[in-house]
Amino acid sequence: MTTSTGLSTGSGTGAAVLVLEDGTRHVGHAYGATGTTLGEVVFATGMSGYQETLTDPSYAGQIVLQTAPHIGNTGMNDEDPESRRIWVAGYIVRDPSRVVSNWRATGSLDDTLVRDGIVGISGIDTRAITRHIRSAGSMRGGIFSGADAALDAQEQLRQVTEAPEMAGQNLSAAVSVDTVQVTPAVVSDTVPRIGNLAVLDLGVKQSTLDNLAARGFDVHVLPQASTFADIAAIEPVAVFYSNGPGDPSASDAQVAVLREVLDAGLPYFGICFGNQLFGRALGLGTYKLTFGHRGINQPVLDRATGRVEITAHNHGFAVQAPIDGAFDSPNGYGRVEVSHIGLNDQVVEGLRALDIPAFSVQYHPEAAAGPHDANYLFDRFRDVVVAHLSTKDSK
Ligand SMILES: NC(=O)CC[C@H](N)C(=O)O
C-alpha cells in the first residue's frame, strides 16, 4: 500500500482518498465536487490544455490524472471547450492553482468541476501513480471524498472492484447527440462548398466539426444509433466517424453501418474511435493497450511522406494489423495498409484502403489541445472526396 500526504490545500475541503483496484491507496485533499466516483484511472501527459482534455467526450468513464503538476492557473474560458460539459469520471491533480490568471478566463476550474459534479482529488503523488500505472496498466479506481473518505477501506475497495471494467463497455449513447445538428460549411473565395458530410457522433469534439466545416463540408452530426438509411437521407458526399469513449469491440451496430457505408462506395474518414471501427469494418481486431496514449507530444510516422509528426493522442485501445506493407482486408474491401505508426511503441496509428476512398487515424489531427502537425489530414480527406466526386461526374 502506498500512502502520500497532501502538499497543497486543494480547492475542496477535507480529505479524499484514491483507491485503485489492486489495493493501492493515496490520501489527499477533496477537489471539485465531493462524494464518490468510480472509473478507469488513466494518465494524460499534456503540459497544457486541461480544458480541452476535460471536455473531450472520449474521457467519459475515466478518472484522469494530469502528470503536469500544476493545473488550473488559466482557469476556464468560453472558447476552448470541446463539448458542452466536462466528461471525465474523476480528476486527479497534484497541485491545483489557487488563483486564476488569464485574459480569456471566464471562470475557475474548481467551480466548473463542482458545477458538472466532477469528484476530484489533489495533493497526492501523481508521479508515483503514473509510474505504477505504466507498469501495472490502467485499472479501475475510485475517489472518495467528503463523508465517503471515511468509509471503511474494504468497503471502498469493494465498490472499486464491482465497478465495470473499461473493456467491453459501450459508452456512445451517453455522449452522443439525440437529434441531428448541422454546422454549415464556411465557404469563401478559396473554399468552395463540397456537399453534405454525415458525421456519426460517437463523442465528437467541436474542433473536429470546425475543421470539417472549414474544408467546405456542410456538417450533419448524427446520433450514434443512426442507421445507414438515416445517413443516406442527408444525401452525403462522404461519411465521418468521430472519436469517442468505450471499447471499440462493443460497437457492433456502428461497425455494421460502416460496412454499409463502404459497400455503397461513399468516401470515409475516421478519427480515433472512428479508426478503430474502420479497422473492425475491414475485418481487423482491436485490443487494449497496457496504459494507452494520452497527451499532446506523441511522435507518429506518416509512411506516405516519411515525415514525423508530433501529435495529440487519447486512446486506450488500438487496431491489430500487419505493419509491414499492404495486405488484403479480411472483409473483402481490397488492399489496405497501415499508413501511420506510433514511434514510441510501433502501435498502428492510421489505416488506408488502397482500393476504396477510405482512411482513418488513431490520433487527433484537430489537436485541441496539441500541435497542428497533423492538420493536413483534413485537407487529404477533402481531396479524396473531391477526387471521388469528379470521377463520379465523369462516368
Ligand atoms: N479518443 C478516442 O476516440 C478513444 C477511443 C477509445 N475509446 C480508446 O480509448 O481507445
Residues whose N, C-alpha, C, O or C-beta is under 5 A from the ligand:
A	BS01	LIG	S58 N243 G244 P245 G246 D247 I271 C272 F273 N314 H315 G316 F317
